[in-house]
């Protein structure tokens, strides 16, 4: 027992008390404060989770563990150390380019980000708005963000199995149709020196060799594609490398498959990671 001295209306009063009620009062106060703290922390956590869910709008389309939702020839494609790996060996040389293809849909307007690393002898690319060929297994036809180990073509816009080069690195180009699109064979006839002839370079994004210095050899780089309507922009490490406005209403595509390539040629290895998509 102990005595508490208090003052009420100017009068001093002594109250006899035991420790037990005081202890209970203090315990309730502590529990109440702890409960408030936990509620606040829970609220903050929920808020953080909501922000993380919103993020920048990009969604991962490769889990870094499996080829779930991707389809390709397992001779050439695998997952290793969290990366999507395409590899051609001396015993598995290709006769036709082959792709591993995302099975999540055929997006129209979107942004795609992916990091890549490729050996010096390698040749690869990221296809989009592409169609699957029936005549060749795991082959795509369509737009491609070109990637190669010597960085001769990395960043350019190349249309696989169709109009070929639409814009070299450093070019802003406008594409139109061939003059005689209804004639059989007119598409192939309009390609010369591996480039589409009905393209007009309207501006320079920089010298190709100077832009090449912004791309790391045999190290990780980021490719960022901004595909909106008929405008197709390819960025490497945050730098715009090619910019195409496709006014060719005969041959252009507005949606299609996404896939990554290993190319005919010498043994090579390409790796992709952090593949993320944001639909617009």
MIDOSE-1310 file (N, C-alpha, C; in nm, 2 decimals, decimal comma, always signed):
residues 280
xxxx	+0,09/-0,12/+0,00/+0,00/+0,00/+0,00/+0,09/+0,12/+0,00; +0,04/+0,23/-0,07/+0,11/+0,36/-0,07/+0,01/+0,47/-0,07; +0,06/+0,59/-0,05/-0,03/+0,71/-0,04/-0,01/+0,80/-0,16; -0,12/+0,84/-0,23/-0,11/+0,93/-0,34/-0,17/+1,07/-0,29
xxxx	-0,09/+1,18/-0,30/-0,14/+1,31/-0,26/-0,18/+1,39/-0,38; -0,31/+1,43/-0,38/-0,36/+1,51/-0,49/-0,43/+1,64/-0,44; -0,45/+1,73/-0,52/-0,51/+1,86/-0,49/-0,64/+1,88/-0,56; -0,76/+1,89/-0,49/-0,89/+1,90/-0,56/-0,95/+2,03/-0,50
xxxx	-0,99/+2,12/-0,59/-1,05/+2,25/-0,55/-0,98/+2,32/-0,44; -0,85/+2,32/-0,45/-0,76/+2,39/-0,35/-0,74/+2,31/-0,22; -0,80/+2,19/-0,21/-0,78/+2,11/-0,09/-0,69/+2,00/-0,12; -0,59/+1,97/-0,03/-0,50/+1,86/-0,04/-0,56/+1,74/+0,02
xxxx	-0,56/+1,63/-0,06/-0,61/+1,50/-0,01/-0,51/+1,39/-0,03; -0,51/+1,31/+0,08/-0,42/+1,19/+0,07/-0,51/+1,06/+0,04; -0,47/+0,99/-0,06/-0,55/+0,87/-0,09/-0,46/+0,74/-0,08; -0,52/+0,65/+0,00/-0,45/+0,52/+0,02/-0,48/+0,43/-0,11
xxxx	-0,37/+0,37/-0,16/-0,39/+0,29/-0,28/-0,30/+0,17/-0,27; -0,33/+0,07/-0,35/-0,24/-0,04/-0,37/-0,17/-0,04/-0,51; -0,07/-0,12/-0,53/+0,00/-0,12/-0,66/-0,08/-0,18/-0,77; -0,18/-0,27/-0,74/-0,24/-0,34/-0,84/-0,32/-0,25/-0,94
xxxx	-0,41/-0,17/-0,88/-0,49/-0,08/-0,98/-0,40/+0,01/-1,07; -0,29/+0,06/-1,00/-0,20/+0,14/-1,08/-0,13/+0,06/-1,19; -0,09/-0,06/-1,16/-0,03/-0,14/-1,25/-0,12/-0,17/-1,37; -0,25/-0,20/-1,34/-0,34/-0,23/-1,44/-0,36/-0,11/-1,53
xxxx	-0,37/+0,01/-1,47/-0,38/+0,14/-1,55/-0,27/+0,16/-1,64; -0,14/+0,14/-1,59/-0,02/+0,15/-1,67/-0,02/+0,05/-1,78; -0,06/-0,07/-1,75/-0,06/-0,18/-1,85/-0,15/-0,15/-1,96; -0,27/-0,10/-1,93/-0,37/-0,07/-2,03/-0,32/+0,04/-2,12
xxxx	-0,25/+0,14/-2,06/-0,20/+0,26/-2,13/-0,10/+0,21/-2,23; -0,01/+0,12/-2,19/+0,10/+0,07/-2,27/+0,04/-0,01/-2,39; -0,06/-0,10/-2,36/-0,12/-0,18/-2,46/-0,19/-0,09/-2,56; -0,26/+0,01/-2,51/-0,33/+0,11/-2,60/-0,23/+0,18/-2,70
xxxx	-0,12/+0,22/-2,64/-0,02/+0,29/-2,73/+0,04/+0,19/-2,83; +0,06/+0,06/-2,79/+0,12/-0,04/-2,88/+0,02/-0,07/-2,99; -0,11/-0,08/-2,95/-0,21/-0,10/-3,05/-0,22/+0,01/-3,15; -0,21/+0,13/-3,11/-0,21/+0,25/-3,20/-0,09/+0,24/-3,29
xxxx	+0,03/+0,21/-3,23/+0,15/+0,20/-3,31/+0,14/+0,09/-3,42; +0,08/-0,03/-3,38/+0,06/-0,13/-3,48/-0,03/-0,10/-3,59; -0,14/-0,03/-3,55/-0,24/+0,01/-3,65/-0,17/+0,11/-3,75; -0,09/+0,20/-3,70/-0,02/+0,30/-3,78/+0,07/+0,23/-3,88
xxxx	+0,15/+0,13/-3,82/+0,25/+0,06/-3,90/+0,17/-0,02/-4,01; +0,06/-0,08/-3,97/-0,02/-0,16/-4,07/-0,07/-0,07/-4,18; -0,12/+0,05/-4,14/-0,17/+0,14/-4,24/-0,06/+0,18/-4,33; +0,06/+0,21/-4,28/+0,17/+0,24/-4,37/+0,21/+0,13/-4,46
xxxx	+0,21/+0,01/-4,41/+0,25/-0,11/-4,49/+0,15/-0,12/-4,60; +0,02/-0,11/-4,57/-0,09/-0,12/-4,67/-0,07/-0,02/-4,78; -0,03/+0,11/-4,74/-0,01/+0,22/-4,83/+0,11/+0,19/-4,92; +0,22/+0,14/-4,86/+0,33/+0,10/-4,94/+0,30/+0,00/-5,04
xxxx	+0,22/-0,11/-5,00/+0,19/-0,21/-5,09/+0,11/-0,16/-5,21; +0,01/-0,07/-5,18/-0,07/-0,01/-5,28/+0,02/+0,07/-5,38; +0,11/+0,14/-5,33/+0,20/+0,22/-5,42/+0,29/+0,12/-5,50; +0,33/+0,01/-5,44/+0,41/-0,08/-5,52/+0,33/-0,15/-5,63
xxxx	+0,20/-0,18/-5,59/+0,12/-0,24/-5,69/+0,09/-0,14/-5,81; +0,08/-0,01/-5,78/+0,06/+0,08/-5,89/+0,19/+0,10/-5,96; +0,30/+0,13/-5,89/+0,43/+0,14/-5,94/+0,43/+0,23/-6,07; +0,51/+0,19/-6,17/+0,52/+0,27/-6,29/+0,43/+0,20/-6,40
xxxx	+0,35/+0,11/-6,37/+0,26/+0,04/-6,47/+0,32/-0,07/-6,54; +0,45/-0,10/-6,52/+0,51/-0,21/-6,59/+0,49/-0,34/-6,51; +0,46/-0,45/-6,58/+0,44/-0,58/-6,53/+0,54/-0,68/-6,58; +0,60/-0,76/-6,49/+0,70/-0,86/-6,54/+0,63/-0,97/-6,62
xxxx	+0,69/-1,00/-6,74/+0,64/-1,11/-6,82/+0,73/-1,23/-6,82; +0,84/-1,23/-6,75/+0,93/-1,34/-6,73/+0,97/-1,35/-6,59; +0,94/-1,47/-6,53/+0,96/-1,49/-6,38/+1,10/-1,52/-6,34; +1,19/-1,53/-6,43/+1,33/-1,56/-6,39/+1,36/-1,70/-6,34
xxxx	+1,26/-1,78/-6,35/+1,27/-1,92/-6,29/+1,24/-2,03/-6,40; +1,14/-2,00/-6,48/+1,08/-2,10/-6,57/+1,05/-2,03/-6,70; +1,02/-2,12/-6,80/+0,97/-2,07/-6,93/+0,82/-2,07/-6,94; +0,76/-2,06/-6,82/+0,61/-2,05/-6,82/+0,57/-1,93/-6,90
xxxx	+0,47/-1,95/-6,98/+0,41/-1,85/-7,06/+0,50/-1,80/-7,18; +0,61/-1,88/-7,20/+0,69/-1,86/-7,32/+0,70/-1,99/-7,39; +0,72/-1,99/-7,52/+0,72/-2,11/-7,60/+0,83/-2,10/-7,71; +0,92/-2,20/-7,71/+1,03/-2,20/-7,80/+1,10/-2,33/-7,80
xxxx	+1,20/-2,35/-7,89/+1,28/-2,47/-7,90/+1,37/-2,49/-7,78; +1,35/-2,59/-7,70/+1,44/-2,60/-7,58/+1,58/-2,64/-7,61; +1,61/-2,67/-7,74/+1,75/-2,69/-7,78/+1,83/-2,55/-7,77; +1,75/-2,44/-7,78/+1,82/-2,31/-7,79/+1,78/-2,22/-7,67
xxxx	+1,68/-2,25/-7,60/+1,63/-2,16/-7,50/+1,62/-2,23/-7,36; +1,66/-2,16/-7,26/+1,66/-2,21/-7,12/+1,66/-2,10/-7,02; +1,64/-2,13/-6,90/+1,65/-2,03/-6,79/+1,78/-2,07/-6,71; +1,86/-1,97/-6,68/+1,99/-1,99/-6,61/+2,02/-1,87/-6,53
xxxx	+2,05/-1,89/-6,40/+2,08/-1,78/-6,31/+1,98/-1,66/-6,32; +1,86/-1,70/-6,33/+1,75/-1,59/-6,34/+1,74/-1,52/-6,47; +1,81/-1,57/-6,57/+1,81/-1,50/-6,70/+1,75/-1,60/-6,81; +1,68/-1,54/-6,91/+1,63/-1,61/-7,02/+1,75/-1,61/-7,12
xxxx	+1,80/-1,74/-7,15/+1,92/-1,76/-7,22/+1,89/-1,82/-7,36; +1,94/-1,76/-7,46/+1,94/-1,82/-7,60/+2,08/-1,86/-7,64; +2,11/-1,98/-7,67/+2,24/-2,02/-7,70/+2,25/-2,12/-7,82; +2,34/-2,09/-7,91/+2,37/-2,17/-8,02/+2,52/-2,23/-8,00
xxxx	+2,53/-2,36/-8,01/+2,66/-2,42/-7,99/+2,71/-2,48/-8,12; +2,84/-2,52/-8,13/+2,89/-2,58/-8,25/+2,81/-2,70/-8,30; +2,74/-2,77/-8,21/+2,66/-2,89/-8,25/+2,51/-2,86/-8,27; +2,47/-2,73/-8,25/+2,33/-2,69/-8,27/+2,32/-2,57/-8,36
xxxx	+2,40/-2,56/-8,46/+2,40/-2,45/-8,55/+2,26/-2,44/-8,62; +2,22/-2,32/-8,64/+2,08/-2,30/-8,70/+2,08/-2,29/-8,85; +1,97/-2,33/-8,91/+1,95/-2,31/-9,05/+1,85/-2,20/-9,07; +1,77/-2,17/-8,97/+1,67/-2,07/-8,97/+1,67/-2,00/-8,84
xxxx	+1,65/-1,87/-8,84/+1,63/-1,80/-8,71/+1,52/-1,86/-8,63; +1,54/-1,86/-8,49/+1,44/-1,92/-8,41/+1,41/-1,83/-8,29; +1,29/-1,83/-8,24/+1,25/-1,74/-8,13/+1,19/-1,82/-8,02; +1,19/-1,75/-7,90/+1,11/-1,79/-7,79/+1,00/-1,68/-7,78
xxxx	+0,88/-1,73/-7,77/+0,76/-1,64/-7,79/+0,68/-1,63/-7,67; +0,65/-1,51/-7,63/+0,56/-1,48/-7,52/+0,42/-1,52/-7,55; +0,35/-1,59/-7,46/+0,22/-1,65/-7,49/+0,11/-1,56/-7,42; +0,14/-1,44/-7,38/+0,05/-1,36/-7,30/-0,04/-1,27/-7,38
xxxx	-0,03/-1,28/-7,51/-0,12/-1,20/-7,59/-0,05/-1,13/-7,71; -0,12/-1,04/-7,78/-0,07/-0,97/-7,89/-0,09/-0,82/-7,87; -0,01/-0,76/-7,79/-0,04/-0,62/-7,76/-0,03/-0,52/-7,88; -0,10/-0,42/-7,87/-0,11/-0,32/-7,97/-0,02/-0,20/-7,94
xxxx	-0,06/-0,12/-7,84/+0,02/+0,00/-7,79/+0,07/-0,04/-7,66; +0,21/-0,02/-7,64/+0,27/-0,06/-7,52/+0,41/+0,00/-7,50; +0,47/-0,02/-7,39/+0,61/+0,00/-7,37/+0,67/-0,14/-7,32; +0,79/-0,17/-7,36/+0,86/-0,29/-7,32/+1,00/-0,25/-7,27
xxxx	+1,04/-0,30/-7,16/+1,17/-0,28/-7,11/+1,23/-0,42/-7,08; +1,36/-0,43/-7,12/+1,43/-0,56/-7,10/+1,58/-0,53/-7,10; +1,65/-0,60/-7,01/+1,80/-0,59/-7,01/+1,85/-0,71/-7,09; +1,96/-0,68/-7,16/+2,02/-0,79/-7,25/+2,17/-0,78/-7,24
xxxx	+2,23/-0,90/-7,26/+2,38/-0,91/-7,27/+2,40/-1,02/-7,38; +2,50/-0,99/-7,47/+2,52/-1,07/-7,58/+2,67/-1,09/-7,61; +2,71/-1,21/-7,65/+2,85/-1,23/-7,69/+2,88/-1,16/-7,82; +3,01/-1,14/-7,84/+3,06/-1,06/-7,96/+3,01/-1,12/-8,09
xxxx	+3,00/-1,25/-8,09/+2,96/-1,31/-8,22/+2,81/-1,32/-8,23; +2,73/-1,27/-8,13/+2,59/-1,29/-8,13/+2,51/-1,20/-8,22; +2,39/-1,25/-8,25/+2,29/-1,17/-8,33/+2,16/-1,21/-8,27; +2,08/-1,11/-8,23/+1,95/-1,13/-8,17/+1,86/-1,01/-8,19
xxxx	+1,75/-1,01/-8,12/+1,66/-0,90/-8,14/+1,53/-0,93/-8,06; +1,45/-0,82/-8,04/+1,32/-0,83/-7,97/+1,22/-0,80/-8,07; +1,14/-0,90/-8,11/+1,03/-0,88/-8,20/+0,90/-0,84/-8,13; +0,82/-0,76/-8,20/+0,69/-0,72/-8,15/+0,59/-0,69/-8,27
xxxx	+0,46/-0,69/-8,24/+0,36/-0,68/-8,35/+0,40/-0,78/-8,46; +0,43/-0,90/-8,42/+0,47/-1,00/-8,52/+0,37/-1,11/-8,53; +0,39/-1,19/-8,64/+0,30/-1,30/-8,66/+0,38/-1,43/-8,67; +0,32/-1,54/-8,63/+0,39/-1,67/-8,63/+0,38/-1,73/-8,77
xxxx	+0,49/-1,78/-8,82/+0,49/-1,85/-8,95/+0,46/-2,00/-8,93; +0,37/-2,04/-9,02/+0,34/-2,19/-9,02/+0,45/-2,27/-9,08; +0,52/-2,22/-9,17/+0,62/-2,30/-9,25/+0,75/-2,32/-9,17; +0,78/-2,24/-9,07/+0,91/-2,26/-9,00/+0,88/-2,26/-8,85
xxxx	+0,92/-2,36/-8,78/+0,89/-2,37/-8,63/+0,95/-2,25/-8,56; +0,87/-2,19/-8,47/+0,91/-2,08/-8,38/+0,97/-1,97/-8,46; +0,92/-1,93/-8,57/+0,97/-1,82/-8,65/+0,87/-1,71/-8,65; +0,91/-1,58/-8,63/+0,83/-1,47/-8,63/+0,86/-1,38/-8,75
xxxx	+0,75/-1,31/-8,79/+0,76/-1,21/-8,90/+0,71/-1,08/-8,85; +0,79/-0,98/-8,85/+0,74/-0,85/-8,80/+0,85/-0,76/-8,75; +0,81/-0,65/-8,68/+0,91/-0,55/-8,64/+1,01/-0,61/-8,54; +1,13/-0,56/-8,54/+1,23/-0,61/-8,45/+1,32/-0,49/-8,40
xxxx	+1,34/-0,49/-8,27/+1,45/-0,40/-8,22/+1,58/-0,48/-8,23; +1,66/-0,45/-8,32/+1,78/-0,53/-8,35/+1,88/-0,52/-8,24; +1,95/-0,63/-8,22/+2,06/-0,64/-8,12/+2,17/-0,73/-8,18; +2,29/-0,68/-8,17/+2,41/-0,77/-8,21/+2,53/-0,75/-8,12
xxxx	+2,62/-0,85/-8,12/+2,73/-0,84/-8,03/+2,83/-0,74/-8,06; +2,85/-0,70/-8,19/+2,94/-0,60/-8,22/+2,88/-0,46/-8,23; +2,75/-0,45/-8,20/+2,68/-0,32/-8,19/+2,69/-0,25/-8,33; +2,68/-0,32/-8,43/+2,67/-0,26/-8,56/+2,53/-0,22/-8,59
xxxx	+2,43/-0,30/-8,54/+2,29/-0,28/-8,57/+2,21/-0,25/-8,45; +2,26/-0,27/-8,33/+2,18/-0,25/-8,21/+2,11/-0,12/-8,20; +1,98/-0,12/-8,18/+1,90/+0,00/-8,17/+1,82/+0,03/-8,30; +1,86/-0,03/-8,41/+1,78/+0,00/-8,53/+1,65/-0,07/-8,54
xxxx	+1,57/-0,03/-8,63/+1,44/-0,10/-8,65/+1,45/-0,18/-8,78; +1,44/-0,31/-8,76/+1,45/-0,41/-8,87/+1,32/-0,49/-8,87; +1,26/-0,50/-8,99/+1,14/-0,59/-9,00/+1,17/-0,73/-9,05; +1,17/-0,82/-8,96/+1,21/-0,96/-8,99/+1,12/-1,02/-9,09
xxxx	+1,18/-1,08/-9,20/+1,11/-1,15/-9,30/+1,00/-1,07/-9,38; +1,03/-0,93/-9,38/+0,93/-0,85/-9,45/+1,00/-0,73/-9,52; +0,99/-0,61/-9,46/+1,04/-0,49/-9,53/+1,19/-0,47/-9,50; +1,25/-0,55/-9,41/+1,39/-0,54/-9,37/+1,41/-0,40/-9,30
xxxx	+1,52/-0,33/-9,32/+1,56/-0,22/-9,24/+1,46/-0,10/-9,27; +1,40/-0,05/-9,16/+1,31/+0,06/-9,17/+1,38/+0,19/-9,12; +1,47/+0,17/-9,02/+1,55/+0,29/-8,98/+1,68/+0,24/-8,92; +1,79/+0,29/-8,97/+1,92/+0,25/-8,91/+1,94/+0,33/-8,78
xxxx	+2,03/+0,29/-8,70/+2,06/+0,36/-8,57/+2,09/+0,51/-8,61; +2,03/+0,60/-8,53/+2,05/+0,74/-8,55/+1,95/+0,81/-8,65; +1,85/+0,73/-8,70/+1,76/+0,78/-8,80/+1,62/+0,80/-8,74; +1,56/+0,91/-8,78/+1,41/+0,93/-8,76/+1,36/+0,92/-8,90
xxxx	+1,27/+0,82/-8,93/+1,23/+0,79/-9,07/+1,08/+0,78/-9,08; +1,03/+0,81/-9,19/+0,89/+0,79/-9,23/+0,88/+0,69/-9,34; +0,79/+0,59/-9,31/+0,78/+0,48/-9,40/+0,65/+0,49/-9,48; +0,66/+0,46/-9,61/+0,54/+0,46/-9,70/+0,54/+0,33/-9,78
xxxx	+0,43/+0,30/-9,84/+0,42/+0,18/-9,92/+0,49/+0,18/-10,05; +0,51/+0,06/-10,11/+0,56/+0,06/-10,25/+0,46/+0,11/-10,34; +0,50/+0,15/-10,46/+0,41/+0,22/-10,55/+0,31/+0,12/-10,62; +0,34/-0,01/-10,62/+0,26/-0,11/-10,68/+0,22/-0,22/-10,59
xxxx	+0,16/-0,20/-10,47/+0,14/-0,30/-10,37/+0,05/-0,42/-10,42; -0,03/-0,40/-10,52/-0,12/-0,50/-10,56/-0,05/-0,60/-10,66; +0,07/-0,57/-10,70/+0,14/-0,66/-10,79/+0,21/-0,77/-10,71; +0,21/-0,89/-10,76/+0,27/-1,00/-10,69/+0,43/-0,98/-10,69
xxxx	+0,49/-1,00/-10,57/+0,63/-0,98/-10,56/+0,68/-0,84/-10,54; +0,58/-0,75/-10,53/+0,62/-0,60/-10,52/+0,69/-0,57/-10,39; +0,65/-0,65/-10,28/+0,72/-0,62/-10,15/+0,87/-0,65/-10,16; +0,90/-0,77/-10,21/+1,04/-0,81/-10,22/+1,12/-0,72/-10,32
xxxx	+1,05/-0,68/-10,42/+1,12/-0,60/-10,52/+1,15/-0,46/-10,47; +1,08/-0,42/-10,36/+1,10/-0,29/-10,30/+1,21/-0,29/-10,20; +1,28/-0,40/-10,18/+1,39/-0,41/-10,08/+1,52/-0,42/-10,16; +1,61/-0,33/-10,13/+1,74/-0,33/-10,19/+1,85/-0,30/-10,08
xxxx	+1,96/-0,38/-10,09/+2,07/-0,37/-9,99/+2,01/-0,38/-9,85; +1,92/-0,47/-9,84/+1,86/-0,51/-9,71/+1,79/-0,39/-9,64; +1,73/-0,30/-9,72/+1,66/-0,18/-9,66/+1,54/-0,16/-9,75; +1,43/-0,11/-9,69/+1,31/-0,07/-9,75/+1,33/+0,06/-9,83
xxxx	+1,29/+0,06/-9,96/+1,32/+0,18/-10,04/+1,23/+0,29/-10,02; +1,10/+0,27/-9,98/+1,01/+0,37/-9,95/+1,02/+0,42/-9,81; +1,13/+0,48/-9,77/+1,15/+0,54/-9,64/+1,23/+0,67/-9,66; +1,18/+0,77/-9,58/+1,24/+0,90/-9,59/+1,30/+0,93/-9,45
xxxx	+1,43/+0,96/-9,45/+1,49/+1,00/-9,32/+1,47/+1,15/-9,31; +1,39/+1,19/-9,20/+1,35/+1,33/-9,19/+1,43/+1,40/-9,08; +1,51/+1,32/-9,00/+1,59/+1,39/-8,90/+1,70/+1,29/-8,85; +1,80/+1,35/-8,79/+1,91/+1,27/-8,73/+1,90/+1,27/-8,58
xxxx	+1,91/+1,15/-8,52/+1,92/+1,14/-8,38/+2,06/+1,14/-8,32; +2,15/+1,15/-8,41/+2,30/+1,14/-8,38/+2,37/+1,05/-8,47; +2,50/+1,07/-8,48/+2,59/+0,98/-8,56/+2,58/+0,84/-8,51; +2,57/+0,75/-8,60/+2,56/+0,60/-8,56/+2,68/+0,56/-8,47
xxxx	+2,80/+0,60/-8,51/+2,92/+0,56/-8,44/+2,92/+0,62/-8,30; +2,88/+0,75/-8,29/+2,87/+0,81/-8,16/+2,77/+0,75/-8,07; +2,66/+0,71/-8,12/+2,55/+0,64/-8,04/+2,60/+0,50/-8,00; +2,68/+0,44/-8,08/+2,74/+0,31/-8,05/+2,82/+0,31/-7,92
xxxx	+2,88/+0,42/-7,89/+2,97/+0,43/-7,77/+2,88/+0,43/-7,65; +2,75/+0,45/-7,66/+2,66/+0,45/-7,54/+2,61/+0,30/-7,51; +2,65/+0,21/-7,60/+2,61/+0,07/-7,58/+2,73/-0,01/-7,53; +2,71/-0,08/-7,42/+2,82/-0,16/-7,36/+2,84/-0,29/-7,43
xxxx	+2,96/-0,33/-7,46/+2,99/-0,45/-7,53/+3,00/-0,57/-7,43; +2,93/-0,68/-7,45/+2,94/-0,80/-7,37/+2,91/-0,76/-7,22; +2,82/-0,67/-7,20/+2,77/-0,63/-7,07/+2,62/-0,60/-7,08; +2,56/-0,58/-6,96/+2,42/-0,55/-6,96/+2,38/-0,41/-7,01
xxxx	+2,28/-0,41/-7,10/+2,22/-0,29/-7,15/+2,07/-0,30/-7,13; +2,00/-0,18/-7,13/+1,86/-0,19/-7,13/+1,80/-0,14/-7,26; +1,71/-0,22/-7,31/+1,63/-0,18/-7,43/+1,49/-0,14/-7,39; +1,45/-0,02/-7,43/+1,32/+0,03/-7,40/+1,24/+0,06/-7,53
xxxx	+1,13/+0,00/-7,55/+1,05/+0,02/-7,67/+0,93/+0,10/-7,63; +0,90/+0,20/-7,71/+0,77/+0,28/-7,69/+0,70/+0,27/-7,82; +0,59/+0,19/-7,82/+0,52/+0,16/-7,94/+0,38/+0,21/-7,93; +0,35/+0,31/-8,00/+0,22/+0,38/-7,99/+0,16/+0,42/-8,13
xxxx	+0,05/+0,36/-8,17/+0,00/+0,39/-8,30/+0,10/+0,35/-8,41; +0,13/+0,44/-8,50/+0,22/+0,40/-8,60/+0,36/+0,46/-8,57; +0,39/+0,50/-8,45/+0,52/+0,55/-8,41/+0,59/+0,44/-8,33; +0,71/+0,41/-8,37/+0,79/+0,30/-8,31/+0,93/+0,36/-8,26
xxxx	+0,95/+0,37/-8,13/+1,07/+0,43/-8,08/+1,15/+0,32/-8,01; +1,28/+0,31/-8,04/+1,37/+0,22/-7,98/+1,48/+0,29/-7,90; +1,48/+0,27/-7,77/+1,58/+0,33/-7,68/+1,68/+0,23/-7,63; +1,81/+0,26/-7,62/+1,91/+0,18/-7,56/+1,97/+0,26/-7,45
xxxx	+1,97/+0,21/-7,33/+2,03/+0,28/-7,21/+1,98/+0,42/-7,20; +1,85/+0,44/-7,23/+1,78/+0,57/-7,22/+1,80/+0,66/-7,33; +1,87/+0,62/-7,44/+1,90/+0,71/-7,55/+1,82/+0,66/-7,67; +1,75/+0,75/-7,74/+1,67/+0,72/-7,85/+1,76/+0,68/-7,97
xxxx	+1,75/+0,56/-8,02/+1,84/+0,51/-8,13/+1,78/+0,51/-8,26; +1,65/+0,49/-8,27/+1,57/+0,49/-8,40/+1,43/+0,53/-8,37; +1,37/+0,60/-8,46/+1,23/+0,65/-8,45/+1,16/+0,64/-8,58; +1,06/+0,55/-8,59/+0,99/+0,52/-8,71/+0,85/+0,57/-8,70
xxxx	+0,80/+0,64/-8,80/+0,66/+0,66/-8,82/+0,62/+0,58/-8,94; +0,54/+0,48/-8,92/+0,50/+0,39/-9,03/+0,37/+0,43/-9,09; +0,38/+0,49/-9,20/+0,26/+0,54/-9,28/+0,22/+0,44/-9,39; +0,29/+0,33/-9,39/+0,26/+0,22/-9,49/+0,14/+0,14/-9,45
xxxx	+0,02/+0,19/-9,50/-0,10/+0,13/-9,46/-0,12/-0,01/-9,52; -0,04/-0,05/-9,62/-0,05/-0,18/-9,68/+0,02/-0,28/-9,60; +0,14/-0,25/-9,55/+0,23/-0,36/-9,49/+0,24/-0,35/-9,34; +0,21/-0,24/-9,28/+0,23/-0,22/-9,13/+0,13/-0,31/-9,05
xxxx	+0,17/-0,34/-8,93/+0,08/-0,41/-8,84/+0,06/-0,33/-8,71; -0,06/-0,34/-8,66/-0,10/-0,26/-8,54/-0,10/-0,34/-8,41; -0,08/-0,47/-8,42/-0,07/-0,56/-8,30/+0,00/-0,69/-8,34; +0,04/-0,77/-8,24/+0,10/-0,89/-8,27/+0,19/-0,95/-8,16
xxxx	+0,26/-1,06/-8,18/+0,33/-1,13/-8,08/+0,46/-1,06/-8,05; +0,51/-1,09/-7,92/+0,64/-1,05/-7,88/+0,73/-1,18/-7,86; +0,85/-1,16/-7,91/+0,95/-1,28/-7,89/+1,09/-1,23/-7,90; +1,18/-1,31/-7,86/+1,33/-1,28/-7,87/+1,39/-1,39/-7,95
xxxx	+1,50/-1,35/-8,02/+1,56/-1,43/-8,13/+1,70/-1,47/-8,10; +1,73/-1,59/-8,15/+1,87/-1,63/-8,18/+1,88/-1,65/-8,33; +1,99/-1,60/-8,39/+2,01/-1,58/-8,53/+2,10/-1,69/-8,59; +2,08/-1,72/-8,72/+2,17/-1,80/-8,79/+2,31/-1,74/-8,79
xxxx	+2,41/-1,83/-8,78/+2,55/-1,78/-8,77/+2,63/-1,86/-8,68; +2,74/-1,81/-8,64/+2,84/-1,88/-8,55/+2,78/-1,90/-8,41; +2,84/-1,99/-8,33/+2,80/-2,01/-8,19/+2,78/-1,88/-8,12; +2,68/-1,86/-8,04/+2,65/-1,74/-7,97/+2,58/-1,76/-7,85
xxxx	+2,57/-1,66/-7,77/+2,49/-1,66/-7,64/+2,43/-1,52/-7,62; +2,30/-1,52/-7,59/+2,23/-1,39/-7,55/+2,15/-1,42/-7,43; +2,15/-1,32/-7,34/+2,07/-1,33/-7,21/+1,98/-1,21/-7,20; +1,86/-1,24/-7,15/+1,76/-1,13/-7,12/+1,71/-1,15/-6,98
xxxx	+1,69/-1,04/-6,91/+1,63/-1,04/-6,78/+1,55/-0,91/-6,76; +1,47/-0,91/-6,65/+1,38/-0,80/-6,62/+1,30/-0,75/-6,74; +1,23/-0,85/-6,79/+1,15/-0,82/-6,91/+1,01/-0,77/-6,86; +0,98/-0,65/-6,89/+0,86/-0,59/-6,83/+0,77/-0,52/-6,94
xxxx	+0,64/-0,53/-6,92/+0,55/-0,47/-7,03/+0,45/-0,38/-6,96; +0,42/-0,27/-7,03/+0,32/-0,18/-6,98/+0,23/-0,15/-7,10; +0,10/-0,19/-7,10/+0,01/-0,16/-7,21/-0,03/-0,02/-7,20; -0,05/+0,05/-7,31/-0,09/+0,19/-7,32/-0,24/+0,20/-7,36
